[in-house]
Amino acid sequence: MRKISELNMDEFRNLLGFGHASLQQHVAQVNAQNVFPVPDGDTGTNMEMSYASGMRAVLKNDVQTLPELAKAFAEGLLMGARGNSGVILSQLCRGFQKGIGTSAVLTPTLFAQSLEAGVAIAYRAVSKPVEGTILTVAREAAAAASLAAHESNDFCGVMEAVVTAAKETLSRTPELLPVLRQAGVVDSGGQGFVFLCEGFLRYVKGLAEAGGGVPPALLDGMYESLQTTDSKLATVAIAADSRHEFGEFGYCTEVLVRVAGSADAVARKFRDKFSKYGDSLVVVAADTIVRVHVHTLHPGKVLEDALTAGSLLQVKVDNMTEQHRELVSDDERNSKNKSDAPAAEKGAPQSLRSQAVAVISAASGAGFEEVFTSLGVAVVRGIQAGNPSTEEWLEAVAAAGAENCILLPNNKNVWMAAEQVPSLVKSQRVVVIPTLTPLHGIEAAVAYLPEQSLEANVERMTAAVEAIVVGQVAMAVKDTVYQDKPVRAGEYLGLLNDELQVVGSTREEALMEVARWIYRDKAELMTIFCGESVSRDEQIGLQKLVEERFPLSCEVKEGGQPVFDYLIVVE
């Protein structure tokens, strides 16, 4: 077995690939370590999808050096980051990339230094770092790497030390975090990190044993799925009354450019030039990437000018004139049924998307998408419903065509991905309101007043979110202890704003207990949004059941959400 004292660009790419393969093989095992016994934003899935985005970026870009490869990987991972674990992983890799700097090769010492840099950035990215998580596991692994690299200039020894330290620290996470000890699991993000490191170790051992290169058979097919599968761009649904209102519709033109120089300088140039070509112009810059969105009659000019600044990574041109004709035809067919409507109703709903402000929401389930759209809110749909990546949020912000954007994540697992957006968008102001559920998001959207300033609306919407209590019912998929209550697979959890109140043998039992907790004197209406697994007959029965038990009216709506059987609110 030969000594591995450095990795070149190709070897580092394969190292990353082996880490990805290891994580892919153990996604289910990582998911099983989740404390919450409901499959809501699973850690393993989020980490794998985030990491895969980084690998796709490496394969798409014509990288020629190790720093270029590390930069592409870190940038792609950040853009594709999903869930808290995916965002933290992206910060670890961003720091690692900065640690590599301009080095042409990766040595064990540089690997250790870069891992420590990644840990430092990841800790800074979390507002309140918690020990007993992936942060702790990565920190101890980095410390072990530093010590091992000081003693030996051999990647095999360093990776052995990294894996050993990561595993030992992972086993101690329940001692550091009581919620893990109570649930009888280790930290899921830390577990995912261990599997990545085991993949790295497997690669360097194979490299050493092969005497100069990993056998091609080990690499066959590793990148095939990444090369043939790409993330779908986020689709943004905008309320009908927020269409282009100018006489000439033209083309909705979007282009993503990788520039050679300063992205900020190019963005300023684009804003000045493209403002003459059309309207609804949005130009955002992030590192060496500039994204342009503009409504224009001359898309060719936009693309030609963009090409002078760098290479075009993505191009999208939609004919809005044709789209408008189709929409008008639909409206004309429907207008006969609405001609007698009161004047106040004809203008409804008021769109929350204007030239000044856009409200953008994550949503899963056709029912919730319809509610948000009816309120004039843009809905971001990613490749994983209700769990947009950072890139998908950025796409939604660019497509919204507004100076200011308010984001509603509607799930605590989506908060961190959304919170990356303000720092990545240079030409717009973006504010994230930490909504916990779609019902919190609806409450925020209803509180929005278009005549008020962004600051006033953020204050109003935040206050509205903090004022309501939302009930949730979902089925547990494993035996555990959650928030001091024993739970068995197949039982139903009843929660209020994510705090467990009751465990029921049926979802109706859990629902009625949650309704009892959430009911208050003088309440007039209880609204229940049913998930995709609730039949129409069950929905009808629920209304009768609630109204017999409580002195209020009950509305049962079809939310279509995939995880929670019921979401409940009273007013």
Order of alpha helices (4+ residues) and beta strands (2+ residues): alpha-alpha-alpha-alpha-alpha-alpha-alpha-alpha-alpha-alpha-alpha-alpha-beta-beta-alpha-beta-beta-alpha-beta-alpha-alpha-beta-alpha-beta-alpha-beta-alpha-alpha-beta-alpha-alpha-beta-beta-beta-beta-beta-alpha-beta-alpha-beta-beta
